[in-house]
Every structure is written in structure tokens, then in C-alpha cells.
Amino acid sequence: MDDLRIGVIGCGGRGGLAGQAHKPRQGSRIVACCDQNSKALEAARTCYGGDVFTTSSYHDLLRHDLDAVFVCTPDFLHEEHALAALEAGAAVYLEKPMAITIDGCDRLLRLARAKNARLFVGHNMRYMTVIRKMKELIDRGEIGEVKSVWCRHFISYGGDAYFRDWHSERRNTTSLLLQKGAHDIDVIHWLTGSFSRRVSAFGNLAVYGRCQRRADGPGCASWSELQWPPLRQTGFSPSIDIEDQTVMIMELENGILGSYLQCHFAPDACRNYTFIGTEGRLENMGDSANDPIFVWNRRHDGYRMIGDAVHRGGPAQGGHGGADPVIVKEFLEFARTGIQTAATPQAARMAVAAGYQATMSLRNGGVPMDVPPLPE
């Protein structure tokens, strides 16, 4: 079996994920890397060998004979880079969010259809063992028919990761309901088997708009427990116009109601999902592989912290709760054979569509917004 020849657009940062695909003489090889940062290109040569092609131009990269391309650039470049890679005839691994507008997502879907191309969007939470265990429990009817779902997402690293660089501006992200929220919206859609059809939201810039900004140059987006509390810190983006807390209400198909709460100035971090069905309640306590998943099936006149049954996702190796090696392996097989994948571009588009419309709602007084269905 010949190695798939793979290029990486945006090989720094999250582009390190592509390293999972570098297995020379075992089916796949990184042969070309693109980045604007010379240090990222130097690291790529060290990682993939001196013969790897490196460039600051994605146009130059796409002139190579490539079977697949990882697009791991900032959100506002996803659409441009993925469209170009699809036009070049490569199978595309596109980091989430698919794009920062609904129209951008639809342009990608239409081009992939027109070119009969293979487009894969990296919603890696679908590959986390804890999320897959939750889906297994719901699908086999442990809580009956799901009718209500909530997600609380408190993010201790929000001030480091999203308010010190390009993430802090609407023009680059639309909002953090796409950058961060697309993950959770997609999980809600996947585990309920329903897309959002109507959303409403409220949000504001409650804390980071009051912090001292930086004059110029990149801020430090690395985690540090010393960067606390937020109002005593400096070095934030000179321009911040995205919300640091949001409350999103979702009307899904099949009579399901949902909510998604996101806060970026919490002292700790956790994704906590609650699903309530006609025969019980399911709730996770964190998204690491061995974090507990509780199921309550017996009626009680009061609250019990521990469920009637306790489940765990099970052992996992690799980043993001074991998801990274699994999602890359599935993409490579998809690029080679076109197999059905757990993550789909259609679902990725619907996550963006729900987050985008919720953003439009919160910036217009919380007015309910319909979520446009997938294009024909």
C-alpha cells in the first residue's frame, strides 16, 4: 500500500494533530507544510524530516501532488483554505468550526458535492470515549426518550486562550459560540439525534472588556495559574468585541428543548451535560476518559449526587480524551476509501448554523432566530 501524501496548512499550534498521520511506509506521510511562522516550519522539518517541503504560501503547498490536506489555520481562514484544497482535488481534514458564517459552510458543502470531494470536519468530541459512552447509554434507552438537554461549560483558560490574540475580535470568530460552542452544540445534536431549528441567546462582555489591554504585538495565550484573577491581569488584546459569557436556548427537532451556558472567567474548567428522558436522567462530570457518567432511573423526593448507576468512558490514549489518534485514523481511512465517518460536514454546518443564529440573537436583544436547514 502506497503512503498517502499529506500536506498541512497551518502546521503550528493545532496543526500538530497532523503528526498523528505521519507514518512513513505504514500508509501515510507528511510531505508538505505551510505556516506564516518560521519557527513552526523549522519544527516541521525536525518532526517530519529534512525533505519535507515547507512554505509560507498555501498556494505553493497545493501545487504539490497531495492526496490529503489538513487545514488547521485560524477560524477566519478555514473557508478560504478548505475551498482551495478541495479545488486541488485533495481529501480535506478541516478543523472546527467549519467556517465562521452559515454561507461559508454552505459554499464548502456545495463545492465538495460538485467536485465529488472528501470533506471531513474535525469535531473531535465525537471521538472522546466519555462522549461515546454517553451516546451508547442514550441510544440503548437507559433514560428513555430524551426530551431535555443542558450543557454548562465553564472555562478557566478563556482569558488565556481567547482574549489575548485573534480570537477576541468578531471579524475573526463571529463569536465564541462558534469557536468553543460548536463542539458542545454538535454533541447536543449528536446525542439527541436532532438538529436545532430555533434559537435565542443573551450574552455580554462582563469581565475582559475591563482588563488592561496591550499596545501591540501578540499576547501570551499560554495557560498559567498565576494569570488570575482576570481584573488584575494585563496583556490582553487591544481590540476585544466578543462576549465572555453567553446563555443560549435551543428548540430542537422532536420536541426537545436545550440550553448551552458558556463562561470564560471561571476559576476552573468543566463540560457538564445533562440529558433528561422519559425514564431517567444522565449527567457527566467532566470530559476526560475516566470521568464519571451518572444515570438516575429511580424516583426520589430530593437530590442525590451519585446516580443509580455509574459509568465511565474507559481507558484512552492520546490528546482530547483519546480522541486525537482515533479521529486522525478515521480521516485517513476516509481519504483512502470514503468510509462513513462519525463526524460529518453536514452536522458541522448545523453546529455553526445554530451558533451563528444564536450570536445574531444575542446581539439583537435575544430575539428568537430560525436555524436555516441544510441546503438542497
Helices and strands as residue ranges (DSSP letters): E 4-9, G 13-21, E 28-34, H 38-48, E 53-55, H 58-62, E 68-71, G 75-77, H 78-87, E 91-95, H 102-115, E 119-122, G 124-127, H 129-139, E 146-154, H 158-161, G 166-168, H 170-173, H 176-179, H 181-192, E 196-204, G 208-210, G 230-232, E 245-252, G 253-255, E 257-263, E 270-277, E 280-284, E 292-296, E 309-312, H 319-337, H 345-362, E 369-370
